[in-house]
Amino acid sequence: MPAPRVLISDALSPAAVQIFKDRGIDVDFQPDLGKDKDKLSQIIGDYDGLAIRSATKVTAKILEKATNLKVVGRAGIGVDNVEIPAATAKGIIVMNTPFGNSITTAEHAIAMMFALARQIPQADASTQAGKWEKNRFMGVELTAKTLGVIGCGNIGSIVADRGVGLRMKVIAYDPFLSPERAIELGVEKVELDELLRRADIITLHVPMTEKTKNILSAENIAKTKKGVRIINCARGGLVDEQALRAALDSGHVAGAAFDVFIEEPATSNPLFGHPNVVCTPHLGASTSEAQENVALQVAEQMSDYLLQGAIQNAVNFPSITAEEAPRLKPFVALAEKLGSFLGQLTEAPIKGIRIEYEGAVSHMNTRALTSAAVTGVLRPFLQDINMVSAPVVARERGITIEEVKRENAARDYESFVRIIVDAEDMPRHAGGTVFQDGKPRVIEIRDIAVDAEFAPHMIYVRNDDKPGFIGRFGTLLGESGVNVATFALGRDKPGGDAICFVSVDQPVTEDLLRKIEDIPQVKRARSVRF
């Protein structure tokens, strides 16, 4: 099997290039290629992985040409330069490195806070211009001031910790911050309106979403304490820049320090030119340590995925550790094949998919298994679906996805997976497990016990348990020149409902299926492929 090929189209550390080489990956380092969209489009089809910073724009057009691409790795936290829906639709994992520059970004916010409190940039410019305006630059102490942190995740929690160390009173607004974590950080958890009312300094550390866009709107800025100072080292667009300028001009806001802007590069901005504003050109992650850290991290993550199937820090798929990837692989195959079997039997519109995990498998990474199951169910209808896009596609079509976990496995199996497809005509379900040999098997169809391996070509038959069926069925296969590989039978009770699941050596023709359905005991016959 040839070594995976990775293209690095932005300036990454030589140490990151070496990580790829040391792991046995064929790496092509072209640090200026990201600026040339046409050339990138021409060669991207040759690579399994693409490592980028912010200069490379991974557009839908480029992804169309990326016929072999499996992963895009962004050295940094922001993935604004990757069209994630297009990547997801093609099954391409998009990874970032959310922790490699956390300390650097947090320290920049703290530095901006000091610069704002003591007017350091303005005082520096004045002094170097030969002036000595000691009385002009009257600052404020940070000790005992109230620091309001909006967003207390990875970076926000570091800022909060530094604020506590500076003997500030730290309050935080974050719907996902648990009371236990707030106590651990030494912060007071509050609602947004209370933070706006109480904070002397507000610092933003949230991603840009529909809910956080303009979180400091004109209305919310008006709720702040007079003399507040506002810091944004997170994302442009979290603050209404026009409204903030008006509040600065009126004196309601004493100062603002911004590292990010709605439009970047920011060659002009409503905040520019105000005497109480400090601006930097998106330097949050710009330290030598951070740049090295994110480059090394993305190289390790991409290598782990391409070589072992491990997924870390993906923005469009659940994480899979290197340790669990080998254990998950056969269960991913089981979930996908069980789903595919049911999908091929279903012709009516699907309303919901329920996946039940029993025994040891219930403790595994079931989100990945569920993605595989949904992929299998929907693939007969949507040929281009994949494990990455399946949950999104199902949600868009109004199909409900449900997971159920039980610690005890059915029957005598260590693990058991059952999939129920709720279609408009009727529900269909099947269950299976993975044996010691690592091969997935069907062990239940319609509550009837069977034991069948999956094969490329199979015939599924539902019939009455009456004499004569097996003989006539075998004769038909023989007369059609179809060789049987395995033959699995099951029934609910003597003379009741029965099924057979047969693997054959070649595709099954429609003519043969019609002849099988003409056998008096047969209720339904279907050809299925895996």
C-alpha positions as CSV (number, residue, x, y, z in Angstrom):
1,M,0.0,0.0,0.0
2,P,1.6,3.3,-1.0
3,A,2.4,5.9,1.7
4,P,-0.2,8.7,2.1
5,R,0.7,12.0,0.4
6,V,0.3,15.3,2.2
7,L,0.6,18.8,0.6
8,I,1.6,21.7,2.8
9,S,0.5,24.8,0.9
10,D,1.3,27.4,3.6
11,A,4.4,28.3,5.7
12,L,4.6,25.6,8.4
13,S,7.5,24.9,10.7
14,P,10.3,22.6,9.3
15,A,9.7,20.5,12.4
16,A,6.2,19.8,11.3
17,V,7.5,18.7,7.8
18,Q,9.8,16.4,9.7
19,I,7.0,14.8,11.7
20,F,5.3,13.8,8.5
21,K,8.5,12.3,7.1
22,D,9.3,10.5,10.4
23,R,5.8,8.9,10.3
24,G,6.4,7.5,6.8
25,I,4.2,10.1,5.0
26,D,5.2,11.4,1.6
27,V,5.1,15.2,2.2
28,D,5.3,18.0,-0.4
29,F,6.2,21.3,1.1
30,Q,5.1,24.3,-1.1
31,P,4.7,27.2,1.3
32,D,3.7,29.7,-1.3
33,L,1.2,27.5,-3.2
34,G,-1.8,28.6,-1.1
35,K,-1.8,32.0,-2.8
36,D,-2.2,30.4,-6.3
37,K,-5.7,28.9,-6.5
38,D,-5.4,27.7,-10.0
39,K,-2.2,25.8,-9.4
40,L,-3.6,24.3,-6.2
41,S,-6.7,23.1,-8.1
42,Q,-4.5,21.5,-10.7
43,I,-2.5,19.3,-8.3
44,I,-4.8,18.8,-5.2
45,G,-6.2,15.6,-6.7
46,D,-2.8,13.9,-6.1
47,Y,-2.9,14.2,-2.3
48,D,-4.6,12.5,0.7
49,G,-4.0,15.4,3.1
50,L,-3.7,19.2,2.9
51,A,-2.0,21.1,5.7
52,I,-2.7,24.9,5.7
53,R,-2.6,28.1,7.7
54,S,-4.8,31.1,6.8
55,A,-3.4,32.0,3.4
56,T,-4.9,28.9,1.6
57,K,-8.6,29.2,0.8
58,V,-10.1,25.7,0.5
59,T,-13.1,26.5,-1.6
60,A,-15.8,24.2,-3.0
61,K,-14.2,24.5,-6.5
62,I,-10.9,23.3,-5.1
63,L,-12.5,20.5,-3.2
64,E,-14.2,19.3,-6.4
65,K,-10.8,18.6,-7.8
66,A,-9.6,16.9,-4.6
67,T,-10.6,13.4,-5.7
68,N,-8.3,11.6,-3.2
69,L,-8.4,14.1,-0.3
70,K,-9.3,12.6,3.1
71,V,-8.3,15.4,5.5
72,V,-7.6,19.1,5.7
73,G,-5.6,20.2,8.7
74,R,-5.6,23.9,9.8
75,A,-2.7,24.9,11.9
76,G,-4.7,27.3,14.1
77,I,-8.1,27.6,15.6
78,G,-10.1,29.4,12.8
79,V,-11.4,27.4,9.9
80,D,-13.1,30.4,8.1
81,N,-10.9,29.7,5.1
82,V,-12.3,26.2,4.6
83,E,-15.8,25.6,3.1
84,I,-16.8,23.0,5.7
85,P,-20.2,22.0,4.1
86,A,-18.4,21.2,0.8
87,A,-15.7,19.2,2.6
88,T,-18.3,17.4,4.7
89,A,-20.3,16.4,1.6
90,K,-17.2,14.8,0.2
91,G,-16.4,13.0,3.4
92,I,-13.2,15.0,4.0
93,I,-12.3,15.5,7.7
94,V,-11.5,19.1,8.6
95,M,-9.3,19.4,11.7
96,N,-8.0,22.4,13.5
97,T,-5.6,22.9,16.5
98,P,-7.8,24.7,19.1
99,F,-5.3,24.4,22.0
100,G,-1.9,25.1,20.4
101,N,-2.3,28.9,20.6
102,S,-4.6,29.2,23.6
103,I,-2.0,30.6,26.0
104,T,-0.7,33.0,23.4
105,T,-4.2,34.4,22.6
106,A,-5.1,34.7,26.3
107,E,-1.9,36.5,27.0
108,H,-2.6,39.0,24.1
109,A,-6.0,39.8,25.7
110,I,-4.3,40.4,29.0
111,A,-1.6,42.6,27.3
112,M,-4.4,44.6,25.6
113,M,-6.1,45.0,28.9
114,F,-2.9,46.5,30.4
115,A,-2.3,48.7,27.3
116,L,-5.9,50.0,27.6
117,A,-5.7,50.6,31.3
118,R,-2.4,52.5,31.1
119,Q,-2.7,54.0,27.6
120,I,0.7,52.5,26.7
121,P,0.5,52.8,22.9
122,Q,-0.6,56.5,23.1
123,A,2.0,57.3,25.7
124,D,4.7,55.6,23.7
125,A,3.9,57.6,20.6
126,S,3.8,60.8,22.5
127,T,7.1,60.2,24.3
128,Q,8.9,59.1,21.2
129,A,7.6,62.3,19.5
130,G,9.6,64.3,22.0
131,K,6.7,65.3,24.2
132,W,6.6,64.7,27.9
133,E,2.8,64.6,28.6
134,K,3.0,63.0,32.0
135,N,-0.4,64.5,33.2
136,R,-2.2,63.5,30.0
137,F,-2.0,59.8,30.4
138,M,-3.8,59.1,33.7
139,G,-4.5,55.3,33.8
140,V,-6.5,53.0,36.1
141,E,-5.4,50.1,38.3
142,L,-6.6,46.6,37.4
143,T,-6.5,45.4,41.0
144,A,-10.0,45.0,42.5
145,K,-11.7,45.9,39.2
146,T,-14.4,43.6,37.9
147,L,-13.4,41.6,34.8
148,G,-16.3,40.3,32.8
149,V,-15.4,37.3,30.6
150,I,-17.9,36.5,27.9
151,G,-17.1,32.9,26.9
152,C,-15.2,30.8,29.5
153,G,-14.0,28.0,27.3
154,N,-10.4,27.1,26.6
155,I,-9.0,30.6,26.0
156,G,-11.6,32.4,28.2
157,S,-10.7,30.2,31.2
158,I,-7.0,31.1,30.9
159,V,-7.9,34.8,30.8
160,A,-10.1,34.3,33.8
161,D,-7.3,32.5,35.7
162,R,-4.9,35.3,34.9
163,G,-7.5,37.9,36.0
164,V,-7.8,36.1,39.3
165,G,-4.0,36.2,39.6
166,L,-4.1,40.0,39.1
167,R,-6.5,40.2,42.1
168,M,-9.4,41.2,39.9
169,K,-13.0,40.2,40.6
170,V,-13.8,37.9,37.7
171,I,-17.4,37.2,36.5
172,A,-18.2,35.0,33.6
173,Y,-21.1,34.5,31.2
174,D,-21.1,31.2,29.4
175,P,-24.2,28.9,29.2
176,F,-22.0,25.8,29.1
177,L,-19.9,26.7,32.2
178,S,-20.8,24.3,35.0
179,P,-21.0,25.6,38.6
180,E,-18.2,23.2,39.5
181,R,-15.9,24.5,36.8
182,A,-16.7,28.1,37.9
183,I,-15.7,27.3,41.5
184,E,-12.5,25.6,40.2
185,L,-11.6,28.7,38.2
186,G,-12.5,31.1,41.0
187,V,-15.0,33.0,39.0
188,E,-18.7,33.9,39.5
189,K,-21.0,32.6,36.9
190,V,-23.6,35.3,35.9
191,E,-26.1,36.0,33.1
192,L,-25.2,38.3,30.3
193,D,-27.2,41.3,31.5
194,E,-25.6,41.1,34.9
195,L,-22.1,41.0,33.4
196,L,-22.8,44.0,31.3
197,R,-24.1,45.9,34.3
198,R,-21.3,45.1,36.6
199,A,-18.0,44.7,34.6
200,D,-15.4,47.4,34.5
201,I,-13.6,45.6,31.7
202,I,-15.3,43.2,29.3
203,T,-13.3,40.7,27.3
204,L,-14.8,38.4,24.6
205,H,-13.8,34.8,24.0
206,V,-16.6,33.1,22.1
207,P,-16.7,31.7,18.5
208,M,-18.6,33.5,15.8
209,T,-22.1,31.9,15.5
210,E,-25.6,33.1,14.8
211,K,-26.1,33.4,18.6
212,T,-22.9,35.3,19.3
213,K,-22.9,37.6,16.3
214,N,-23.2,41.2,17.6
215,I,-23.4,39.9,21.2
216,L,-22.3,43.4,22.1
217,S,-24.9,45.2,20.0
218,A,-25.9,48.8,20.4
219,E,-28.6,47.7,22.8
220,N,-26.2,45.6,24.9
221,I,-23.4,48.3,24.9
222,A,-26.1,50.7,26.3
223,K,-26.5,48.3,29.2
224,T,-22.9,48.4,30.2
225,K,-21.5,50.4,33.1
226,K,-20.3,54.0,32.2
227,G,-16.6,54.0,31.8
228,V,-16.4,50.3,30.8
229,R,-13.4,49.1,28.7
230,I,-14.0,46.5,26.0
231,I,-11.5,44.0,24.6
232,N,-12.0,41.7,21.6
233,C,-9.2,39.2,20.7
234,A,-11.7,36.5,19.6
235,R,-13.6,37.2,16.3
236,G,-14.6,40.2,14.3
237,G,-18.3,40.7,14.3
238,L,-18.9,39.9,18.0
239,V,-19.2,43.7,18.6
240,D,-21.2,46.3,16.6
241,E,-18.2,48.5,15.6
242,Q,-20.4,51.5,14.6
243,A,-22.3,51.3,17.9
244,L,-19.0,51.0,19.9
245,R,-17.6,54.0,18.1
246,A,-20.6,56.1,19.1
247,A,-20.3,54.9,22.7
248,L,-16.6,55.9,22.7
249,D,-17.4,59.3,21.2
250,S,-20.1,59.9,23.9
251,G,-17.7,58.8,26.6
252,H,-20.0,56.0,27.8
253,V,-17.2,53.5,26.9
254,A,-13.8,54.7,28.2
255,G,-11.7,52.6,25.8
256,A,-11.5,49.6,23.5
257,A,-8.7,47.3,22.5
258,F,-9.3,45.2,19.3
259,D,-7.2,42.5,17.6
260,V,-10.0,41.4,15.3
261,F,-12.3,43.2,12.9
262,I,-15.4,42.5,10.8
263,E,-13.4,43.1,7.6
264,E,-9.8,41.9,7.5
265,P,-7.2,43.0,6.5
266,A,-8.7,46.1,8.2
267,T,-7.3,49.1,6.2
268,S,-10.1,51.3,7.5
269,N,-12.5,50.8,10.4
270,P,-14.9,52.9,12.5
271,L,-12.7,52.4,15.5
272,F,-9.5,53.7,13.9
273,G,-8.4,57.2,14.9
274,H,-10.1,57.3,18.3
275,P,-7.7,58.4,21.0
276,N,-8.9,55.7,23.4
277,V,-8.7,52.8,21.1
278,V,-5.8,50.3,20.8
279,C,-5.6,48.1,17.7
280,T,-3.4,45.2,16.6
281,P,-3.5,43.3,13.2
282,H,-4.9,40.0,14.4
283,L,-1.8,39.1,16.5
284,G,-3.6,36.8,19.0
285,A,-1.8,33.7,18.0
286,S,1.4,35.4,16.8
287,T,4.2,34.1,19.0
288,S,7.0,31.8,17.9
289,E,5.9,29.3,20.5
290,A,2.3,29.2,19.3
291,Q,3.2,29.0,15.6
292,E,5.5,26.1,16.4
293,N,2.9,24.4,18.6
294,V,0.0,24.5,16.1
295,A,2.2,23.3,13.2
296,L,3.5,20.3,15.2
297,Q,0.0,19.5,16.5
298,V,-1.6,19.5,13.0
299,A,1.1,17.3,11.6
300,E,0.6,14.8,14.4
301,Q,-3.2,14.8,14.0
302,M,-3.1,14.4,10.3
303,S,-0.6,11.6,10.5
304,D,-2.6,9.8,13.1
305,Y,-5.7,10.0,10.9
306,L,-4.0,8.9,7.6
307,L,-2.1,6.0,9.3
308,Q,-4.4,4.8,12.0
309,G,-7.9,6.3,11.5
310,A,-7.6,8.4,14.7
311,I,-9.6,11.7,14.6
312,Q,-8.7,14.6,16.9
313,N,-10.1,18.1,16.9
314,A,-12.3,17.6,13.8
315,V,-14.9,20.2,13.3
316,N,-17.2,18.0,11.2
317,F,-16.8,14.5,12.8
318,P,-16.6,13.0,16.3
319,S,-13.2,12.3,17.7
320,I,-11.7,8.8,17.6
321,T,-8.5,8.1,19.6
322,A,-5.6,6.2,18.3
323,E,-6.2,3.5,20.9
324,E,-9.9,3.0,20.1
325,A,-9.6,3.2,16.3
326,P,-8.6,-0.5,15.8
327,R,-11.4,-1.7,18.1
328,L,-14.0,0.6,16.4
329,K,-13.1,-0.5,12.9
330,P,-15.0,-3.8,12.8
331,F,-18.0,-2.3,14.6
332,V,-18.1,0.6,12.1
333,A,-18.2,-2.0,9.3
334,L,-21.0,-3.8,11.2
335,A,-23.1,-0.7,11.7
336,E,-22.7,0.4,8.1
337,K,-23.6,-3.1,6.7
338,L,-26.6,-3.6,9.0
339,G,-27.8,-0.1,7.9
340,S,-27.2,-0.9,4.3
341,F,-29.1,-4.1,4.5
342,L,-32.1,-2.3,6.0
343,G,-31.8,0.6,3.6
344,Q,-31.9,-1.8,0.6
345,L,-35.1,-3.4,1.9
346,T,-36.8,0.0,2.5
347,E,-38.6,1.7,-0.4
348,A,-41.0,4.0,1.6
349,P,-39.7,7.4,2.9
350,I,-37.7,7.1,6.2
351,K,-38.9,8.9,9.3
352,G,-36.3,7.8,11.8
353,I,-33.3,5.6,12.5
354,R,-32.8,4.1,16.0
355,I,-29.5,2.4,16.9
356,E,-29.3,0.3,20.0
357,Y,-26.0,-0.6,21.6
358,E,-25.8,-3.4,24.1
359,G,-22.8,-4.8,26.1
360,A,-19.2,-3.7,25.5
361,V,-20.0,-1.8,22.4
362,S,-22.2,0.6,24.5
363,H,-19.0,1.9,26.1
364,M,-17.3,2.6,22.7
365,N,-17.5,5.8,20.6
366,T,-21.0,5.3,19.5
367,R,-21.2,8.6,17.6
368,A,-18.9,7.3,15.0
369,L,-20.9,4.0,14.8
370,T,-24.1,5.9,14.5
371,S,-22.7,7.9,11.6
372,A,-21.8,4.6,9.9
373,A,-25.2,3.2,10.5
374,V,-27.0,6.3,9.0
375,T,-24.6,6.2,6.1
376,G,-25.6,2.6,5.3
377,V,-29.3,3.2,5.6
378,L,-29.3,6.2,3.3
379,R,-26.7,5.1,0.7
380,P,-29.3,3.2,-1.4
381,F,-31.1,6.5,-1.8
382,L,-28.2,8.9,-1.8
383,Q,-25.1,7.4,-3.5
384,D,-22.7,10.2,-2.6
385,I,-23.4,10.0,1.2
386,N,-20.5,9.2,3.6
387,M,-19.8,8.9,7.3
388,V,-18.9,12.5,7.6
389,S,-22.0,13.9,5.8
390,A,-24.6,11.4,6.9
391,P,-25.8,13.0,10.2
392,V,-26.1,16.4,8.4
393,V,-28.0,14.9,5.5
394,A,-30.4,13.1,7.8
395,R,-31.1,16.2,9.8
396,E,-31.7,18.2,6.6
397,R,-34.3,15.7,5.5
398,G,-36.1,15.6,8.9
399,I,-35.0,12.1,9.7
400,T,-34.7,11.6,13.5
401,I,-31.6,9.8,14.8
402,E,-31.8,8.1,18.2
403,E,-29.1,6.2,20.2
404,V,-30.0,3.8,23.0
405,K,-27.3,2.2,25.2
406,R,-27.6,-0.8,27.5
407,E,-24.8,-2.3,29.5
408,N,-26.0,-5.9,29.2
409,A,-25.8,-7.5,25.8
410,A,-28.6,-9.6,24.3
411,R,-28.2,-13.4,24.4
412,D,-24.6,-14.7,24.9
413,Y,-22.8,-12.0,22.9
414,E,-20.3,-9.6,24.4
415,S,-21.6,-6.8,22.1
416,F,-24.8,-6.4,20.1
417,V,-25.9,-3.7,17.7
418,R,-29.5,-3.4,16.5
419,I,-30.8,-0.9,14.0
420,I,-34.4,0.0,13.5
421,V,-35.5,1.9,10.4
422,D,-38.9,3.6,10.9
423,A,-40.3,4.0,7.4
424,E,-43.8,5.3,6.4
425,D,-45.0,1.8,5.5
426,M,-43.5,-0.2,8.4
427,P,-40.4,-0.4,10.7
428,R,-37.6,-2.8,9.8
429,H,-34.8,-4.0,12.1
430,A,-31.8,-6.2,12.2
431,G,-29.0,-6.9,14.7
432,G,-25.5,-8.1,14.6
433,T,-22.2,-8.5,16.4
434,V,-18.4,-8.8,15.7
435,F,-16.9,-12.2,16.4
436,Q,-13.3,-12.9,17.6
437,D,-12.1,-13.1,14.0
438,G,-13.1,-9.4,13.6
439,K,-15.7,-10.1,11.0
440,P,-19.2,-8.5,11.4
441,R,-22.2,-10.9,11.3
442,V,-25.9,-10.6,11.2
443,I,-27.4,-12.5,14.1
444,E,-31.0,-11.3,14.1
445,I,-33.5,-10.2,11.4
446,R,-37.1,-9.4,12.3
447,D,-36.6,-10.9,15.8
448,I,-35.6,-14.2,14.1
449,A,-32.1,-15.6,15.0
450,V,-29.7,-16.2,12.1
451,D,-26.0,-16.4,11.8
452,A,-24.6,-14.9,8.5
453,E,-21.5,-13.2,7.3
454,F,-21.9,-10.3,4.9
455,A,-20.8,-10.9,1.3
456,P,-20.7,-8.8,-1.8
457,H,-23.8,-10.6,-3.3
458,M,-26.6,-11.9,-1.2
459,I,-30.3,-13.0,-1.4
460,Y,-32.7,-12.3,1.4
461,V,-35.9,-14.3,1.5
462,R,-38.9,-14.1,3.8
463,N,-41.1,-17.2,3.7
464,D,-43.5,-19.5,5.5
465,D,-41.8,-22.4,7.3
466,K,-43.2,-25.2,5.3
467,P,-41.7,-28.2,3.5
468,G,-40.5,-27.9,0.0
469,F,-39.1,-24.3,0.0
470,I,-35.4,-25.1,0.5
471,G,-35.5,-27.8,-2.3
472,R,-37.2,-25.6,-4.8
473,F,-35.1,-22.6,-3.9
474,G,-31.8,-24.6,-4.3
475,T,-33.0,-26.0,-7.6
476,L,-33.8,-22.5,-9.0
477,L,-30.3,-21.3,-8.0
478,G,-28.7,-24.3,-9.7
479,E,-30.8,-24.0,-12.8
480,S,-29.7,-20.3,-13.1
481,G,-26.0,-21.2,-12.7
482,V,-25.7,-19.4,-9.3
483,N,-23.3,-20.9,-6.9
484,V,-24.1,-20.7,-3.2
485,A,-21.3,-19.7,-0.8
486,T,-23.1,-19.7,2.5
487,F,-26.7,-20.5,3.5
488,A,-28.2,-19.1,6.8
489,L,-31.7,-20.1,8.0
490,G,-33.9,-19.0,10.8
491,R,-37.5,-19.2,12.0
492,D,-39.6,-17.9,14.9
493,K,-41.4,-21.2,15.5
494,P,-42.0,-24.5,13.7
495,G,-44.4,-23.7,10.8
496,G,-44.2,-20.0,11.5
497,D,-42.3,-17.1,9.8
498,A,-38.9,-18.0,8.4
499,I,-36.0,-16.2,6.7
500,C,-33.0,-17.3,4.7
501,F,-29.9,-15.1,4.0
502,V,-27.8,-16.6,1.3
503,S,-24.4,-15.4,-0.1
504,V,-23.8,-16.2,-3.8
505,D,-20.8,-15.8,-6.1
506,Q,-22.3,-13.5,-8.6
507,P,-25.0,-10.7,-9.0
508,V,-28.6,-11.9,-8.8
509,T,-30.8,-11.1,-11.9
510,E,-34.3,-9.7,-11.7
511,D,-35.5,-12.8,-13.6
512,L,-34.1,-15.1,-10.8
513,L,-35.7,-13.0,-8.1
514,R,-39.1,-13.2,-9.8
515,K,-38.8,-17.0,-10.0
516,I,-37.9,-17.1,-6.3
517,E,-40.9,-15.0,-5.4
518,D,-43.1,-17.4,-7.4
519,I,-42.3,-20.2,-4.9
520,P,-45.6,-20.7,-3.0
521,Q,-44.0,-20.3,0.5
522,V,-42.1,-17.1,-0.3
523,K,-43.5,-13.7,0.9
524,R,-40.6,-11.6,-0.3
525,A,-37.2,-12.0,-2.0
526,R,-34.6,-9.3,-2.4
527,S,-31.1,-9.0,-3.8
528,V,-28.7,-7.1,-1.5
529,R,-25.2,-6.0,-2.1
530,F,-22.4,-5.0,0.3
